[in-house]
Amino acid sequence: MEEEAENGMIETWVKKHRLIYIGATRHPFILSIRDGTVDLSHFKTWLGQDYLFVRAFVAFAANVLIKAYKESGNSSDMDVILTGMAALNDEIAWFKREAIKWGVSLSDIHPQKANLKYCRFLESLMSPEVEHTVAITAFCAIEAVYQESFAHCLEEGSTTPPELQETCQRWGNEQFGQYCHSLREIANGRLKKASDDILKKSEVVFLEILEHEVEFWNMSSRVAGAKDQ
Ligand SMILES: Cc1ncc(CNC=O)c(N)n1
C-alpha cells in the first residue's frame, strides 16, 4: 500500500469502501498471476475480453476528453486525459500482438455478460447529463484498479511468471502510476468544489466501477462460450 499524505475525496472513499476496493485490486485472479499459479486459459479469457472492453473504454475516454474541453477550461486536465488515450492506442496494438502470442483469435471473441454490462455502464456515463466530475471520478477509478492490481504483481516477493511480466508492466509501471496520480488529483480537485448532489453521484459511480471491476475479474475463470447469468 502506498503512503501519501493526501486527503482527497478519492482517498476517503478508498478507505470507506475498503472491502470492495480490496476485492477489485487484490482479486484471486491477480493473486494467481502474482504467485504464478494462474490458469493460462483464464489469462487468455481475460485477454480476449479485456481487448473488447478497451475498445469501449477508448470511446469513454474520448467522451471524458470532450467533457474536459467543454467544462473544465483547464488544458492541463485535457493533456492528462490525452496521455491516457495515447497509452490506449499502444495498448490496442499490444493486445493484438499478445493475442497472437497466446493463440487467441480476437475476431472470434464475444463479450461475456459481465463485459457487456460494464460497457453499457460506460455508455451510460457518456450521456451529456453526466457531469464531468462524475465521469472523471469513474475514469480515475477504472485506471487505478488496473494500476494497483498489476503493480502488486511486480512488487518484491511476487513470483509472476516471466511470460506475464510484460502484461503486469503495462499497467504496473511507474509512468502509468504517475498518470493515475494525475487523474486522481484532477478528480480530487473537482470533487472538493462539487455540490453535495454531484459528490453523492460520484461516490455511487465510484462504487459501481469497483463492482464492475470485480465482476470483470470473475469472468476470467469462466469458460469462454459457457452460458452465464
Ligand atoms: C476492465 C478493465 N478495467 C480497467 C482497465 C485499464 N484501463 C485501460 O486499459 C482495463 N484495461 N480493463
Ligand as a Chemical Component Dictionary entry (heavy atoms), coordinates in Angstrom:
data_LIG
# 
_chem_comp.id                   LIG 
_chem_comp.type                 NON-POLYMER 
_chem_comp.pdbx_formal_charge   0 
_chem_comp.three_letter_code    LIG 
# 
loop_
_chem_comp_atom.comp_id 
_chem_comp_atom.atom_id 
_chem_comp_atom.alt_atom_id 
_chem_comp_atom.type_symbol 
_chem_comp_atom.charge 
_chem_comp_atom.model_Cartn_x 
_chem_comp_atom.model_Cartn_y 
_chem_comp_atom.model_Cartn_z 
_chem_comp_atom.pdbx_ordinal 
LIG C1 C1 C 0 -11.779 -3.990 -17.131 1  
LIG C2 C2 C 0 -10.652 -3.040 -17.270 2  
LIG N1 N1 N 0 -10.523 -2.065 -16.368 3  
LIG C3 C3 C 0 -9.510  -1.173 -16.464 4  
LIG C4 C4 C 0 -8.609  -1.242 -17.488 5  
LIG C5 C5 C 0 -7.453  -0.285 -17.537 6  
LIG N2 N2 N 0 -7.647  0.762  -18.465 7  
LIG C6 C6 C 0 -7.188  0.681  -19.718 8  
LIG O1 O1 O 0 -6.594  -0.256 -20.169 9  
LIG C7 C7 C 0 -8.771  -2.279 -18.425 10 
LIG N3 N3 N 0 -7.924  -2.464 -19.446 11 
LIG N4 N4 N 0 -9.796  -3.171 -18.270 12 
# 
loop_
_chem_comp_bond.comp_id 
_chem_comp_bond.atom_id_1 
_chem_comp_bond.atom_id_2 
_chem_comp_bond.value_order 
_chem_comp_bond.pdbx_ordinal 
LIG C1 C2 SING 1  
LIG C2 N1 SING 2  
LIG C2 N4 DOUB 3  
LIG N1 C3 DOUB 4  
LIG C3 C4 SING 5  
LIG C4 C5 SING 6  
LIG C4 C7 DOUB 7  
LIG C5 N2 SING 8  
LIG N2 C6 SING 9  
LIG C6 O1 DOUB 10 
LIG C7 N3 SING 11 
LIG C7 N4 SING 12 
# 
